[in-house]
Each structure stands twice: as structure tokens, then as C-alpha cells.
Amino acid sequence: MPKVTFLHPEGKSGEVPENLTLLEASMELGFPLNHDCGGNASCTTCRVEVQQGAEHLSEIEFDEQDLLDREALFEPFYRLGCQARVRGDVVVRVPEEKWEAPSNDEQRKTGVDAAKECIPERIEIV
């Protein structure tokens, strides 16, 4: 499995299944990138800077390049996390504002509180 490294003060590194997008990889590793458009290539909030392994990412498609061009991000190391698929080891830098920090409520949850959310409410059948 490819290793993906997210360079950031809170960054993560780990192996992920091949062919995930960088956005999906970030979520799998517990380091979610911002993605205001839901990962549909209509914003640049999941933008990353590829530091190593650009050859291990999928080819850039027209929609991704068009969006980067419109945002004046002409350097070839910029990629959208929702579009770049992982094919091998890669290292990307995540700008501070592109990381989706957990809310205070999410940070305060205990293991018990988090588990309660996964248990369906009891339904009484009469």
C-alpha cells in the first residue's frame, strides 16, 4: 500500500489503499482536509502542495487544471486533494488553513460519548 505523508503541524502519515484521492486518504488517516464543495472539484479548499512523489499521483484532469488556473495557482506542484488519486508514496504540504480542525465539541467527546452516537435508539414495539 502507498504511504501518504501530510506535512503540517498536526500532520499525519500512513499507508492507504491505492487509488484513494488525497482527500479520502486524509480522512482515513484522521487528518481531514477542508472540502467546502464536498469533494466535487468546484472550490480549492482541499488544495495541497506536492513535495515528493508527484509521479505517483493520477494525471491532472481538465476540470482540476481549469479550477487551479482560475485561482492563479499555476505552479505544477498544486493539486486538489479531491481529484489527485494516490498510486504510490507521496508527500504533500498542507497550508494551515486547509486542514479541517475538529470542533471543540468533537474534541471534548469521550470514548463513551462517541460510542453512544453509534448505538441506535431503542424502539419499543407494541
N, CA, C and O atoms as a printed pandas DataFrame, in Angstrom:
     atom_number atom_name residue_name chain_id  residue_number  x_coord  y_coord  z_coord
0              1         N          MET        A               1    0.844   -1.186    0.000
1              2        CA          MET        A               1    0.000    0.000    0.000
2              3         C          MET        A               1    0.888    1.247    0.000
3              4         O          MET        A               1    1.944    1.267    0.632
4              5         N          PRO        A               2    0.450    2.284   -0.714
5              6        CA          PRO        A               2    1.229    3.525   -0.758
6              7         C          PRO        A               2    1.226    4.247    0.589
7              8         O          PRO        A               2    0.266    4.154    1.355
8              9         N          LYS        A               3    2.297    4.956    0.861
9             10        CA          LYS        A               3    2.397    5.776    2.064
10            11         C          LYS        A               3    2.155    7.230    1.674
11            12         O          LYS        A               3    2.776    7.749    0.747
12            13         N          VAL        A               4    1.244    7.876    2.396
13            14        CA          VAL        A               4    0.939    9.289    2.173
14            15         C          VAL        A               4    1.346   10.053    3.427
15            16         O          VAL        A               4    1.009    9.663    4.545
16            17         N          THR        A               5    2.073   11.143    3.225
17            18        CA          THR        A               5    2.508   11.989    4.334
18            19         C          THR        A               5    1.953   13.387    4.117
19            20         O          THR        A               5    2.154   13.991    3.063
20            21         N          PHE        A               6    1.249   13.898    5.129
21            22        CA          PHE        A               6    0.702   15.251    5.102
22            23         C          PHE        A               6    1.581   16.121    5.999
23            24         O          PHE        A               6    1.554   15.979    7.222
24            25         N          LEU        A               7    2.362   17.023    5.396
25            26        CA          LEU        A               7    3.234   17.924    6.152
26            27         C          LEU        A               7    2.410   19.096    6.670
27            28         O          LEU        A               7    1.846   19.866    5.893
28            29         N          HIS        A               8    2.350   19.221    8.000
29            30        CA          HIS        A               8    1.524   20.211    8.667
30            31         C          HIS        A               8    1.842   20.078   10.157
31            32         O          HIS        A               8    2.227   18.990   10.584
32            33         N          PRO        A               9    1.700   21.122   10.962
33            34        CA          PRO        A               9    1.955   20.960   12.397
34            35         C          PRO        A               9    1.141   19.828   13.037
35            36         O          PRO        A               9    1.604   19.205   13.993
36            37         N          GLU        A              10   -0.041   19.561   12.533
37            38        CA          GLU        A              10   -0.882   18.470   13.039
38            39         C          GLU        A              10   -0.894   17.281   12.082
39            40         O          GLU        A              10   -1.744   16.398   12.196
40            41         N          GLY        A              11    0.038   17.259   11.148
41            42        CA          GLY        A              11    0.034   16.302   10.048
42            43         C          GLY        A              11    0.095   14.844   10.452
43            44         O          GLY        A              11    0.409   14.502   11.592
44            45         N          LYS        A              12   -0.212   14.003    9.494
45            46        CA          LYS        A              12   -0.238   12.552    9.684
46            47         C          LYS        A              12    0.479   11.898    8.520
47            48         O          LYS        A              12    0.679   12.493    7.462
48            49         N          SER        A              13    0.859   10.646    8.754
49            50        CA          SER        A              13    1.488    9.846    7.722
50            51         C          SER        A              13    1.033    8.413    7.916
51            52         O          SER        A              13    0.899    7.948    9.048
52            53         N          GLY        A              14    0.798    7.714    6.825
53            54        CA          GLY        A              14    0.404    6.322    6.943
54            55         C          GLY        A              14    0.123    5.699    5.597
55            56         O          GLY        A              14    0.079    6.379    4.572
56            57         N          GLU        A              15   -0.068    4.389    5.619
57            58        CA          GLU        A              15   -0.379    3.658    4.397
58            59         C          GLU        A              15   -1.879    3.703    4.147
59            60         O          GLU        A              15   -2.685    3.602    5.073
60            61         N          VAL        A              16   -2.233    3.855    2.886
61            62        CA          VAL        A              16   -3.641    3.905    2.487
62            63         C          VAL        A              16   -3.824    3.018    1.259
63            64         O          VAL        A              16   -2.864    2.761    0.534
64            65         N          PRO        A              17   -5.045    2.551    1.020
65            66        CA          PRO        A              17   -5.282    1.766   -0.193
66            67         C          PRO        A              17   -4.993    2.587   -1.448
67            68         O          PRO        A              17   -5.274    3.785   -1.497
68            69         N          GLU        A              18   -4.440    1.941   -2.440
69            70        CA          GLU        A              18   -4.156    2.605   -3.711
70            71         C          GLU        A              18   -5.453    3.097   -4.336
71            72         O          GLU        A              18   -6.506    2.480   -4.175
72            73         N          ASN        A              19   -5.368    4.195   -5.036
73            74        CA          ASN        A              19   -6.447    4.806   -5.813
74            75         C          ASN        A              19   -7.401    5.674   -4.992
75            76         O          ASN        A              19   -8.381    6.184   -5.535
76            77         N          LEU        A              20   -7.136    5.851   -3.694
77            78        CA          LEU        A              20   -7.905    6.834   -2.939
78            79         C          LEU        A              20   -7.469    8.219   -3.395
79            80         O          LEU        A              20   -6.333    8.399   -3.832
80            81         N          THR        A              21   -8.364    9.199   -3.297
81            82        CA          THR        A              21   -7.935   10.575   -3.516
82            83         C          THR        A              21   -7.157   11.014   -2.277
83            84         O          THR        A              21   -7.262   10.393   -1.219
84            85         N          LEU        A              22   -6.384   12.076   -2.412
85            86        CA          LEU        A              22   -5.687   12.615   -1.246
86            87         C          LEU        A              22   -6.684   13.042   -0.171
87            88         O          LEU        A              22   -6.400   12.912    1.019
88            89         N          LEU        A              23   -7.843   13.548   -0.577
89            90        CA          LEU        A              23   -8.883   13.915    0.380
90            91         C          LEU        A              23   -9.352   12.681    1.148
91            92         O          LEU        A              23   -9.446   12.717    2.375
92            93         N          GLU        A              24   -9.645   11.597    0.443
93            94        CA          GLU        A              24  -10.072   10.356    1.103
94            95         C          GLU        A              24   -8.968    9.817    2.007
95            96         O          GLU        A              24   -9.241    9.330    3.104
96            97         N          ALA        A              25   -7.723    9.906    1.545
97            98        CA          ALA        A              25   -6.582    9.451    2.350
98            99         C          ALA        A              25   -6.474   10.274    3.632
99           100         O          ALA        A              25   -6.194    9.731    4.701
100          101         N          SER        A              26   -6.698   11.588    3.522
101          102        CA          SER        A              26   -6.614   12.447    4.707
102          103         C          SER        A              26   -7.663   12.045    5.737
103          104         O          SER        A              26   -7.390   12.046    6.937
104          105         N          MET        A              27   -8.844   11.707    5.280
105          106        CA          MET        A              27   -9.904   11.287    6.194
106          107         C          MET        A              27   -9.569    9.934    6.819
107          108         O          MET        A              27   -9.763    9.731    8.018
108          109         N          GLU        A              28   -9.073    9.025    6.012
109          110        CA          GLU        A              28   -8.719    7.696    6.506
110          111         C          GLU        A              28   -7.637    7.776    7.584
111          112         O          GLU        A              28   -7.634    6.982    8.525
112          113         N          LEU        A              29   -6.728    8.727    7.449
113          114        CA          LEU        A              29   -5.645    8.876    8.421
114          115         C          LEU        A              29   -6.025    9.771    9.602
115          116         O          LEU        A              29   -5.196   10.022   10.476
116          117         N          GLY        A              30   -7.266   10.252    9.636
117          118        CA          GLY        A              30   -7.715   11.088   10.743
118          119         C          GLY        A              30   -7.219   12.517   10.678
119          120         O          GLY        A              30   -7.063   13.176   11.706
120          121         N          PHE        A              31   -6.974   12.988    9.487
121          122        CA          PHE        A              31   -6.462   14.339    9.254
122          123         C          PHE        A              31   -7.253   14.962    8.110
123          124         O          PHE        A              31   -6.686   15.217    7.047
124          125         N          PRO        A              32   -8.560   15.217    8.301
125          126        CA          PRO        A              32   -9.398   15.661    7.186
126          127         C          PRO        A              32   -9.032   17.036    6.634
127          128         O          PRO        A              32   -8.944   18.017    7.372
128          129         N          LEU        A              33   -8.823   17.083    5.324
129          130        CA          LEU        A              33   -8.624   18.359    4.640
130          131         C          LEU        A              33   -9.962   19.073    4.547
131          132         O          LEU        A              33  -11.011   18.430    4.505
132          133         N          ASN        A              34   -9.929   20.399    4.514
133          134        CA          ASN        A              34  -11.148   21.146    4.216
134          135         C          ASN        A              34  -11.633   20.741    2.836
135          136         O          ASN        A              34  -10.832   20.437    1.952
136          137         N          HIS        A              35  -12.932   20.738    2.656
137          138        CA          HIS        A              35  -13.504   20.419    1.342
138          139         C          HIS        A              35  -14.915   21.007    1.277
139          140         O          HIS        A              35  -15.912   20.289    1.355
140          141         N          ASP        A              36  -14.969   22.329    1.133
141          142        CA          ASP        A              36  -16.236   23.055    1.170
142          143         C          ASP        A              36  -17.243   22.591    0.129
143          144         O          ASP        A              36  -18.448   22.667    0.369
144          145         N          CYS        A              37  -16.780   22.110   -1.021
145          146        CA          CYS        A              37  -17.702   21.697   -2.087
146          147         C          CYS        A              37  -18.066   20.216   -1.984
147          148         O          CYS        A              37  -18.760   19.688   -2.853
148          149         N          GLY        A              38  -17.605   19.546   -0.930
149          150        CA          GLY        A              38  -17.911   18.125   -0.783
150          151         C          GLY        A              38  -17.037   17.235   -1.644
151          152         O          GLY        A              38  -17.364   16.067   -1.855
152          153         N          GLY        A              39  -15.942   17.760   -2.138
153          154        CA          GLY        A              39  -15.032   16.959   -2.959
154          155         C          GLY        A              39  -15.442   16.852   -4.408
155          156         O          GLY        A              39  -15.152   15.855   -5.070
156          157         N          ASN        A              40  -16.119   17.879   -4.909
157          158        CA          ASN        A              40  -16.633   17.863   -6.281
158          159         C          ASN        A              40  -15.864   18.754   -7.253
159          160         O          ASN        A              40  -16.373   19.076   -8.326
160          161         N          ALA        A              41  -14.666   19.150   -6.898
161          162        CA          ALA        A              41  -13.816   19.983   -7.763
162          163         C          ALA        A              41  -14.478   21.293   -8.174
163          164         O          ALA        A              41  -14.375   21.720   -9.324
164          165         N          SER        A              42  -15.164   21.930   -7.214
165          166        CA          SER        A              42  -15.740   23.232   -7.538
166          167         C          SER        A              42  -15.248   24.326   -6.587
167          168         O          SER        A              42  -15.781   25.435   -6.585
168          169         N          CYS        A              43  -14.232   24.012   -5.782
169          170        CA          CYS        A              43  -13.566   25.014   -4.959
170          171         C          CYS        A              43  -12.098   24.586   -4.861
171          172         O          CYS        A              43  -11.694   23.614   -5.500
172          173         N          THR        A              44  -11.315   25.291   -4.083
173          174        CA          THR        A              44   -9.908   24.881   -3.922
174          175         C          THR        A              44   -9.549   24.707   -2.451
175          176         O          THR        A              44   -8.374   24.784   -2.092
176          177         N          THR        A              45  -10.530   24.477   -1.605
177          178        CA          THR        A              45  -10.247   24.383   -0.174
178          179         C          THR        A              45   -9.463   23.128    0.200
179          180         O          THR        A              45   -8.901   23.072    1.294
180          181         N          CYS        A              46   -9.408   22.130   -0.664
181          182        CA          CYS        A              46   -8.624   20.916   -0.383
182          183         C          CYS        A              46   -7.262   20.953   -1.073
183          184         O          CYS        A              46   -6.594   19.924   -1.181
184          185         N          ARG        A              47   -6.852   22.119   -1.536
185          186        CA          ARG        A              47   -5.589   22.275   -2.270
186          187         C          ARG        A              47   -4.398   21.891   -1.400
187          188         O          ARG        A              47   -4.332   22.243   -0.222
188          189         N          VAL        A              48   -3.466   21.170   -1.995
189          190        CA          VAL        A              48   -2.216   20.805   -1.334
190          191         C          VAL        A              48   -1.052   21.131   -2.265
191          192         O          VAL        A              48   -1.244   21.380   -3.455
192          193         N          GLU        A              49    0.145   21.124   -1.710
193          194        CA          GLU        A              49    1.367   21.330   -2.485
194          195         C          GLU        A              49    2.163   20.030   -2.450
195          196         O          GLU        A              49    2.589   19.593   -1.381
196          197         N          VAL        A              50    2.362   19.419   -3.591
197          198        CA          VAL        A              50    3.085   18.150   -3.668
198          199         C          VAL        A              50    4.578   18.426   -3.502
199          200         O          VAL        A              50    5.168   19.175   -4.281
200          201         N          GLN        A              51    5.181   17.819   -2.486
201          202        CA          GLN        A              51    6.608   17.991   -2.201
202          203         C          GLN        A              51    7.444   16.863   -2.805
203          204         O          GLN        A              51    8.549   17.093   -3.298
204          205         N          GLN        A              52    6.906   15.643   -2.762
205          206        CA          GLN        A              52    7.590   14.473   -3.326
206          207         C          GLN        A              52    6.545   13.506   -3.863
207          208         O          GLN        A              52    5.446   13.395   -3.320
208          209         N          GLY        A              53    6.900   12.815   -4.929
209          210        CA          GLY        A              53    6.043   11.753   -5.443
210          211         C          GLY        A              53    4.951   12.194   -6.392
211          212         O          GLY        A              53    3.957   11.484   -6.545
212          213         N          ALA        A              54    5.097   13.343   -7.038
213          214        CA          ALA        A              54    4.071   13.809   -7.983
214          215         C          ALA        A              54    3.793   12.761   -9.051
215          216         O          ALA        A              54    2.670   12.648   -9.542
216          217         N          GLU        A              55    4.823   11.992   -9.409
217          218        CA          GLU        A              55    4.657   10.942  -10.422
218          219         C          GLU        A              55    3.798    9.783   -9.909
219          220         O          GLU        A              55    3.394    8.917  -10.684
220          221         N          HIS        A              56    3.519    9.769   -8.599
221          222        CA          HIS        A              56    2.685    8.721   -8.015
222          223         C          HIS        A              56    1.241    9.167   -7.807
223          224         O          HIS        A              56    0.473    8.518   -7.096
224          225         N          LEU        A              57    0.887   10.278   -8.435
225          226        CA          LEU        A              57   -0.497   10.756   -8.396
226          227         C          LEU        A              57   -1.094   10.639   -9.789
227          228         O          LEU        A              57   -0.377   10.657  -10.790
228          229         N          SER        A              58   -2.411   10.520   -9.841
229          230        CA          SER        A              58   -3.099   10.443  -11.131
230          231         C          SER        A              58   -2.812   11.694  -11.954
231          232         O          SER        A              58   -2.466   12.743  -11.410
232          233         N          GLU        A              59   -2.958   11.570  -13.266
233          234        CA          GLU        A              59   -2.785   12.720  -14.158
234          235         C          GLU        A              59   -3.825   13.781  -13.818
235          236         O          GLU        A              59   -4.948   13.466  -13.426
236          237         N          ILE        A              60   -3.437   15.029  -13.974
237          238        CA          ILE        A              60   -4.374   16.119  -13.716
238          239         C          ILE        A              60   -5.400   16.172  -14.848
239          240         O          ILE        A              60   -5.046   16.143  -16.026
240          241         N          GLU        A              61   -6.674   16.249  -14.470
241          242        CA          GLU        A              61   -7.769   16.307  -15.441
242          243         C          GLU        A              61   -8.102   17.769  -15.755
243          244         O          GLU        A              61   -7.685   18.683  -15.043
244          245         N          PHE        A              62   -8.853   17.966  -16.824
245          246        CA          PHE        A              62   -9.194   19.312  -17.294
246          247         C          PHE        A              62   -9.875   20.141  -16.206
247          248         O          PHE        A              62   -9.486   21.286  -15.977
248          249         N          ASP        A              63  -10.895   19.579  -15.526
249          250        CA          ASP        A              63  -11.644   20.350  -14.527
250          251         C          ASP        A              63  -10.750   20.831  -13.389
251          252         O          ASP        A              63  -10.878   21.961  -12.918
252          253         N          GLU        A              64   -9.845   19.958  -12.953
253          254        CA          GLU        A              64   -8.929   20.341  -11.881
254          255         C          GLU        A              64   -7.989   21.447  -12.349
255          256         O          GLU        A              64   -7.806   22.441  -11.647
256          257         N          GLN        A              65   -7.395   21.285  -13.523
257          258        CA          GLN        A              65   -6.470   22.296  -14.040
258          259         C          GLN        A              65   -7.177   23.622  -14.268
259          260         O          GLN        A              65   -6.620   24.680  -13.976
260          261         N          ASP        A              66   -8.401   23.574  -14.788
261          262        CA          ASP        A              66   -9.180   24.784  -15.034
262          263         C          ASP        A              66   -9.424   25.542  -13.735
263          264         O          ASP        A              66   -9.277   26.763  -13.688
264          265         N          LEU        A              67   -9.792   24.826  -12.690
265          266        CA          LEU        A              67  -10.053   25.466  -11.404
266          267         C          LEU        A              67   -8.772   26.057  -10.813
267          268         O          LEU        A              67   -8.787   27.174  -10.296
268          269         N          LEU        A              68   -7.678   25.325  -10.884
269          270        CA          LEU        A              68   -6.402   25.853  -10.393
270          271         C          LEU        A              68   -5.985   27.090  -11.182
271          272         O          LEU        A              68   -5.500   28.062  -10.603
272          273         N          ASP        A              69   -6.172   27.058  -12.502
273          274        CA          ASP        A              69   -5.840   28.220  -13.339
274          275         C          ASP        A              69   -6.677   29.436  -12.956
275          276         O          ASP        A              69   -6.154   30.548  -12.878
276          277         N          ARG        A              70   -7.974   29.234  -12.718
277          278        CA          ARG        A              70   -8.854   30.344  -12.344
278          279         C          ARG        A              70   -8.451   30.963  -11.016
279          280         O          ARG        A              70   -8.696   32.146  -10.778
280          281         N          GLU        A              71   -7.833   30.166  -10.150
281          282        CA          GLU        A              71   -7.367   30.668   -8.852
282          283         C          GLU        A              71   -5.926   31.170   -8.921
283          284         O          GLU        A              71   -5.335   31.493   -7.891
284          285         N          ALA        A              72   -5.354   31.238  -10.129
285          286        CA          ALA        A              72   -3.971   31.686  -10.366
286          287         C          ALA        A              72   -2.952   30.812   -9.644
287          288         O          ALA        A              72   -1.929   31.298   -9.162
288          289         N          LEU        A              73   -3.246   29.516   -9.579
289          290        CA          LEU        A              73   -2.328   28.544   -8.979
290          291         C          LEU        A              73   -1.662   27.787  -10.121
291          292         O          LEU        A              73   -2.013   26.644  -10.413
292          293         N          PHE        A              74   -0.697   28.438  -10.762
293          294        CA          PHE        A              74   -0.099   27.917  -11.988
294          295         C          PHE        A              74    1.042   26.935  -11.760
295          296         O          PHE        A              74    1.379   26.168  -12.661
296          297         N          GLU        A              75    1.641   26.942  -10.574
297          298        CA          GLU        A              75    2.770   26.060  -10.320
298          299         C          GLU        A              75    2.315   24.603  -10.394
299          300         O          GLU        A              75    1.229   24.271   -9.919
300          301         N          PRO        A              76    3.132   23.735  -10.983
301          302        CA          PRO        A              76    2.712   22.345  -11.191
302          303         C          PRO        A              76    2.583   21.520   -9.914
303          304         O          PRO        A              76    2.020   20.426   -9.943
304          305         N          PHE        A              77    3.101   22.033   -8.783
305          306        CA          PHE        A              77    3.011   21.245   -7.552
306          307         C          PHE        A              77    1.661   21.366   -6.854
307          308         O          PHE        A              77    1.396   20.614   -5.916
308          309         N          TYR        A              78    0.797   22.290   -7.283
309          310        CA          TYR        A              78   -0.537   22.402   -6.694
310          311         C          TYR        A              78   -1.442   21.307   -7.227
311          312         O          TYR        A              78   -1.488   21.054   -8.431
312          313         N          ARG        A              79   -2.161   20.660   -6.320
313          314        CA          ARG        A              79   -3.162   19.669   -6.706
314          315         C          ARG        A              79   -4.363   19.823   -5.783
315          316         O          ARG        A              79   -4.237   20.289   -4.651
316          317         N          LEU        A              80   -5.522   19.427   -6.281
317          318        CA          LEU        A              80   -6.715   19.381   -5.447
318          319         C          LEU        A              80   -6.777   18.005   -4.796
319          320         O          LEU        A              80   -6.697   16.981   -5.474
320          321         N          GLY        A              81   -6.917   17.994   -3.487
321          322        CA          GLY        A              81   -6.967   16.728   -2.764
322          323         C          GLY        A              81   -8.116   15.839   -3.185
323          324         O          GLY        A              81   -8.020   14.615   -3.095
324          325         N          CYS        A              82   -9.204   16.440   -3.645
325          326        CA          CYS        A              82  -10.375   15.648   -4.043
326          327         C          CYS        A              82  -10.222   15.022   -5.423
327          328         O          CYS        A              82  -11.033   14.179   -5.808
328          329         N          GLN        A              83   -9.203   15.417   -6.169
329          330        CA          GLN        A              83   -9.044   14.918   -7.535
330          331         C          GLN        A              83   -7.799   14.056   -7.728
331          332         O          GLN        A              83   -7.805   13.152   -8.564
332          333         N          ALA        A              84   -6.744   14.314   -6.982
333          334        CA          ALA        A              84   -5.480   13.589   -7.150
334          335         C          ALA        A              84   -5.572   12.220   -6.484
335          336         O          ALA        A              84   -5.748   12.126   -5.269
336          337         N          ARG        A              85   -5.453   11.160   -7.283
337          338        CA          ARG        A              85   -5.531    9.785   -6.770
338          339         C          ARG        A              85   -4.132    9.239   -6.511
339          340         O          ARG        A              85   -3.211    9.434   -7.304
340          341         N          VAL        A              86   -3.997    8.555   -5.386
341          342        CA          VAL        A              86   -2.714    8.029   -4.928
342          343         C          VAL        A              86   -2.404    6.714   -5.629
343          344         O          VAL        A              86   -3.199    5.774   -5.598
344          345         N          ARG        A              87   -1.222    6.662   -6.270
345          346        CA          ARG        A              87   -0.762    5.450   -6.961
346          347         C          ARG        A              87    0.536    4.909   -6.357
347          348         O          ARG        A              87    0.969    3.805   -6.685
348          349         N          GLY        A              88    1.154    5.701   -5.468
349          350        CA          GLY        A              88    2.418    5.328   -4.834
350          351         C          GLY        A              88    2.713    6.314   -3.715
351          352         O          GLY        A              88    1.879    7.163   -3.400
352          353         N          ASP        A              89    3.883    6.211   -3.117
353          354        CA          ASP        A              89    4.256    7.075   -1.995
354          355         C          ASP        A              89    4.278    8.542   -2.421
355          356         O          ASP        A              89    4.773    8.894   -3.492
356          357         N          VAL        A              90    3.727    9.382   -1.551
357          358        CA          VAL        A              90    3.647   10.805   -1.855
358          359         C          VAL        A              90    3.738   11.613   -0.557
359          360         O          VAL        A              90    3.275   11.181    0.499
360          361         N          VAL        A              91    4.349   12.796   -0.668
361          362        CA          VAL        A              91    4.451   13.736    0.451
362          363         C          VAL        A              91    3.846   15.048   -0.021
363          364         O          VAL        A              91    4.256   15.598   -1.044
364          365         N          VAL        A              92    2.864   15.550    0.733
365          366        CA          VAL        A              92    2.220   16.816    0.371
366          367         C          VAL        A              92    2.247   17.764    1.562
367          368         O          VAL        A              92    2.124   17.346    2.713
368          369         N          ARG        A              93    2.410   19.047    1.261
369          370        CA          ARG        A              93    2.334   20.080    2.297
370          371         C          ARG        A              93    0.920   20.619    2.310
371          372         O          ARG        A              93    0.337   20.915    1.267
372          373         N          VAL        A              94    0.382   20.740    3.511
373          374        CA          VAL        A              94   -0.979   21.246    3.673
374          375         C          VAL        A              94   -0.900   22.637    4.292
375          376         O          VAL        A              94   -0.447   22.778    5.428
376          377         N          PRO        A              95   -1.336   23.677    3.557
377          378        CA          PRO        A              95   -1.365   25.014    4.155
378          379         C          PRO        A              95   -2.223   24.999    5.421
379          380         O          PRO        A              95   -3.235   24.300    5.478
380          381         N          GLU        A              96   -1.831   25.747    6.408
381          382        CA          GLU        A              96   -2.504   25.757    7.718
382          383         C          GLU        A              96   -4.025   25.862    7.602
383          384         O          GLU        A              96   -4.753   25.159    8.302
384          385         N          GLU        A              97   -4.499   26.733    6.724
385          386        CA          GLU        A              97   -5.946   26.978    6.612
386          387         C          GLU        A              97   -6.689   25.886    5.848
387          388         O          GLU        A              97   -7.916   25.937    5.754
388          389         N          LYS        A              98   -5.989   24.913    5.306
389          390        CA          LYS        A              98   -6.641   23.866    4.513
390          391         C          LYS        A              98   -6.967   22.620    5.325
391          392         O          LYS        A              98   -7.516   21.656    4.792
392          393         N          TRP        A              99   -6.630   22.636    6.612
393          394        CA          TRP        A              99   -6.908   21.492    7.468
394          395         C          TRP        A              99   -8.187   21.741    8.231
395          396         O          TRP        A              99   -8.389   22.835    8.757
396          397         N          GLU        A             100   -9.047   20.757    8.301
397          398        CA          GLU        A             100  -10.323   20.879    8.992
398          399         C          GLU        A             100  -10.155   20.435   10.437
399          400         O          GLU        A             100  -10.298   19.254   10.754
400          401         N          ALA        A             101   -9.851   21.387   11.306
401          402        CA          ALA        A             101   -9.647   21.067   12.721
402          403         C          ALA        A             101  -10.960   20.625   13.345
403          404         O          ALA        A             101  -12.019   21.154   13.009
404          405         N          PRO        A             102  -10.897   19.654   14.256
405          406        CA          PRO        A             102  -12.123   19.228   14.925
406          407         C          PRO        A             102  -12.698   20.366   15.750
407          408         O          PRO        A             102  -11.956   21.174   16.308
408          409         N          SER        A             103  -14.019   20.428   15.825
409          410        CA          SER        A             103  -14.664   21.461   16.632
410          411         C          SER        A             103  -14.406   21.165   18.104
411          412         O          SER        A             103  -13.991   20.061   18.458
412          413         N          ASN        A             104  -14.652   22.147   18.954
413          414        CA          ASN        A             104  -14.460   21.943   20.389
414          415         C          ASN        A             104  -15.347   20.827   20.907
415          416         O          ASN        A             104  -14.928   20.060   21.774
416          417         N          ASP        A             105  -16.575   20.719   20.388
417          418        CA          ASP        A             105  -17.478   19.647   20.805
418          419         C          ASP        A             105  -16.887   18.287   20.471
419          420         O          ASP        A             105  -16.938   17.374   21.296
420          421         N          GLU        A             106  -16.323   18.135   19.269
421          422        CA          GLU        A             106  -15.734   16.865   18.869
422          423         C          GLU        A             106  -14.520   16.541   19.721
423          424         O          GLU        A             106  -14.281   15.375   20.038
424          425         N          GLN        A             107  -13.748   17.554   20.098
425          426        CA          GLN        A             107  -12.559   17.327   20.910
426          427         C          GLN        A             107  -12.929   16.902   22.321
427          428         O          GLN        A             107  -12.181   16.155   22.952
428          429         N          ARG        A             108  -14.081   17.365   22.838
429          430        CA          ARG        A             108  -14.493   17.067   24.203
430          431         C          ARG        A             108  -15.132   15.696   24.356
431          432         O          ARG        A             108  -15.229   15.200   25.479
432          433         N          LYS        A             109  -15.563   15.073   23.293
433          434        CA          LYS        A             109  -16.245   13.786   23.394
434          435         C          LYS        A             109  -15.332   12.736   24.003
435          436         O          LYS        A             109  -14.163   12.610   23.637
436          437         N          THR        A             110  -15.889   11.992   24.931
437          438        CA          THR        A             110  -15.143   10.858   25.468
438          439         C          THR        A             110  -15.428    9.655   24.589
439          440         O          THR        A             110  -16.278    9.715   23.701
440          441         N          GLY        A             111  -14.726    8.575   24.833
441          442        CA          GLY        A             111  -14.985    7.349   24.085
442          443         C          GLY        A             111  -16.421    6.890   24.265
443          444         O          GLY        A             111  -17.042    6.406   23.319
444          445         N          VAL        A             112  -16.963    7.040   25.492
445          446        CA          VAL        A             112  -18.345    6.631   25.760
446          447         C          VAL        A             112  -19.311    7.501   24.973
447          448         O          VAL        A             112  -20.251    6.987   24.366
448          449         N          ASP        A             113  -19.092    8.818   24.976
449          450        CA          ASP        A             113  -19.967    9.721   24.229
450          451         C          ASP        A             113  -19.956    9.392   22.746
451          452         O          ASP        A             113  -21.007    9.376   22.104
452          453         N          ALA        A             114  -18.789    9.133   22.204
453          454        CA          ALA        A             114  -18.680    8.809   20.786
454          455         C          ALA        A             114  -19.379    7.492   20.486
455          456         O          ALA        A             114  -20.030    7.359   19.450
456          457         N          ALA        A             115  -19.252    6.515   21.383
457          458        CA          ALA        A             115  -19.895    5.210   21.171
458          459         C          ALA        A             115  -21.412    5.339   21.204
459          460         O          ALA        A             115  -22.104    4.660   20.447
460          461         N          LYS        A             116  -21.939    6.205   22.073
461          462        CA          LYS        A             116  -23.390    6.386   22.167
462          463         C          LYS        A             116  -23.978    6.833   20.835
463          464         O          LYS        A             116  -25.102    6.462   20.497
464          465         N          GLU        A             117  -23.227    7.625   20.079
465          466        CA          GLU        A             117  -23.719    8.098   18.788
466          467         C          GLU        A             117  -23.872    6.959   17.787
467          468         O          GLU        A             117  -24.647    7.062   16.836
468          469         N          CYS        A             118  -23.140    5.886   17.999
469          470        CA          CYS        A             118  -23.173    4.757   17.061
470          471         C          CYS        A             118  -24.272    3.760   17.391
471          472         O          CYS        A             118  -24.607    2.910   16.565
472          473         N          ILE        A             119  -24.839    3.855   18.599
473          474        CA          ILE        A             119  -25.857    2.892   19.020
474          475         C          ILE        A             119  -27.230    3.465   18.700
475          476         O          ILE        A             119  -27.564    4.555   19.164
476          477         N          PRO        A             120  -28.035    2.745   17.911
477          478        CA          PRO        A             120  -29.362    3.266   17.578
478          479         C          PRO        A             120  -30.247    3.328   18.817
479          480         O          PRO        A             120  -30.083    2.549   19.756
480          481         N          GLU        A             121  -31.192    4.271   18.802
481          482        CA          GLU        A             121  -32.128    4.377   19.914
482          483         C          GLU        A             121  -32.981    3.127   19.970
483          484         O          GLU        A             121  -33.261    2.488   18.955
484          485         N          ARG        A             122  -33.379    2.803   21.163
485          486        CA          ARG        A             122  -34.196    1.611   21.360
486          487         C          ARG        A             122  -35.613    1.908   20.880
487          488         O          ARG        A             122  -36.183    2.948   21.209
488          489         N          ILE        A             123  -36.166    1.003   20.114
489          490        CA          ILE        A             123  -37.529    1.165   19.604
490          491         C          ILE        A             123  -38.411    0.137   20.287
491          492         O          ILE        A             123  -38.111   -1.057   20.277
492          493         N          GLU        A             124  -39.496    0.606   20.877
493          494        CA          GLU        A             124  -40.414   -0.303   21.556
494          495         C          GLU        A             124  -41.532   -0.686   20.598
495          496         O          GLU        A             124  -42.188    0.175   20.012
496          497         N          ILE        A             125  -41.736   -1.977   20.450
497          498        CA          ILE        A             125  -42.797   -2.474   19.573
498          499         C          ILE        A             125  -43.971   -2.867   20.444
499          500         O          ILE        A             125  -43.815   -3.643   21.386
500          501         N          VAL        A             126  -45.152   -2.336   20.135
501          502        CA          VAL        A             126  -46.353   -2.592   20.931
502          503         C          VAL        A             126  -47.235   -3.578   20.218
503          504         O          VAL        A             126  -48.302   -3.930   20.722
